[in-house]
Amino acid sequence: MNYELQITNLDKTKRRKILLTLLFVVCSLLSFSQVTSEIDTTKIRIGEQINYKINVEADSTAVVVFPEGQTFLPLEAVEATDVDTTRKDSKYKLSRIYKLTQFDSGSYTIPRQKIIIDEKPFFTDPLRVDVGTVEVDTTKQKLYDIKPIIEVEKSGSNWWKWVLGILAAVALVAFLLWWFIWRQKPLTEEEEIALLPPYDRAKLALKKLDESQYLMRSEVKEYYSELTMIIRKYLDEKVYDRSLESTTDELIQRLQLLKEGNQFPFTKETIHNLETILKRADLVKFAKSAPDTALIEMDRATIEKEIESVKAVLPEPTEEEKLLDQKYKEEQERKKKRRKVIITVAISVFLVIATFVGFGIKYGFEYVKDTIIGHESKELLEGEWVESAYGFPPVWIETPRVLKRVSLDSALTKEAQQNVKLTTFMYGTLLDIFSVTVNNTTLNIPPQQGQQQVEDDKPLFDLLQISEASIKGFEEKGAMDIIVKRDQFITPNAAEGLKTYGTFGLKMPNKKESVDAEYVMLLFSNQKNVLQQVIITWPQDDDYADKIVERILNSVELNPEEPAEEKQE
């Protein structure tokens, strides 16, 4: 009895499983019938477009996600229209048209496309398309000359503003030096008087003494001081060079000796008159004597007379004396010019040092030194950057120089060239220390393998293995002591990839010591048969290069929202 009950229970379990299985199959079939695809033609010529349409029937509350991006490879998606929605009974019919094309002749299979409905995947059927060549009759086609290369004007930079600023500063400094140092300034009254001969200076001094207000203000002491200073200066320059510091008795005694020695034929009257006036001046200055006005005027006239008498007995200068005087003047001019040169050099050196220190305090001394001497990384960082798309699907990246396309087909076998499409864009090489490389690798997948790959929904590339292979490639090119670190990398527009980075040493040609450098390698496989790679190397301990790399990495995008024109060389 229990045995029969167990069999009955077992039969009920089997029936339940069978019913659930049938129900799942039926639901799957019904669900699969919700998604269909169609194309307007199966045969096109190179460059023509196909309208690939996906139709989805779903409830009004269902969330439907259509394919995005280049999921139709080997055909290229040119445009995708907006989703068209129509009501059909209690359901909605959603449809979207994709415009596809191909620029190589052959037979291609559009892979199954994945549509997500309420987080459940549904697939369309693969479709076959034949792309034929365009027959051209070259005997009837008009031939034209190759168009000349169009020169594109490089956008201007602000370097001319710096040049104008420097020239203006130099001009200002030169003008100030000329105005205050080298310019022939008009002589002051004192300088003009100093250039006069001693006799003329003495006569001019007497004239100014007459114009003074000493006597009107009863300043007799000051008057006699000026009067005796005039005759003493004249004698100091033409007769006895210690006349200014000598006392009255010492000066008269010296004049008497010069007369007796027949050096100057002074008259007794001249010596007596000078002695009388000088002693009277001493009494006025030290004994506070106050002669009357008539005596003062007589002394002033006597001094003028004796200046004339001294001049009359002075011998004419010889040719040797004139030559010595000329040499003296020339030597004075040379000294004056030498002093101007020294002042100019000192001011210029001071301004240069002050400018360097000022900019050094504000911007840093290392930055100022690199600006003056020049630094390759600094010039790249502060130069005009280029934002471009490289390869297809494009890798958008901003670099200090345009990356040039490099053909690596010769490194592949003929069989590999048929199955792999490789495009490489580079600036510099590993031996240049600073380099940027963008690689796009596309595998041509057979239809059967492509269909299976879509179903598996797994990428064809193992990014970790590719990273290890690239590190071995560094070693083959001479890199040593490589330190490897790995991390996830997410672009600004949320494309995920693998980041491999670290340091290495590189033996440079014609150098004994190795150069320390850093590297970073980004790997992306967001499309199943496409590998996108960005490799950057730069010198270690180079602040400018670090900023360059940071800016490059922040600019990497795989699917930018606003496409820009691709720039390739």
QUIKA-V711382 format. One record per helix or strand of 3 or more residues. SS is the DSSP state (@ for helix, = for strand). FROM is the first residue (numbers start at 1). LEN is the number of residues. If there is no record, write none. Layout:
SS,FROM,LEN + SS,FROM,LEN
This chain:
@,2,31 + =,35,5 + =,43,3 + =,49,10 + =,76,5 + =,84,5 + =,91,11 + =,106,5 + =,114,4 + =,120,4 + =,127,6 + @,159,24 + @,189,7 + @,198,14 + @,220,19 + @,248,13 + @,268,19 + @,293,21 + @,319,45 + @,365,9 + @,376,7 + =,386,5 + =,395,5 + =,404,3 + @,409,3 + @,414,6 + =,420,8 + @,430,3 + =,435,9 + @,447,10 + @,463,14 + =,485,6 + =,496,11 + =,515,13 + =,530,10 + @,543,13
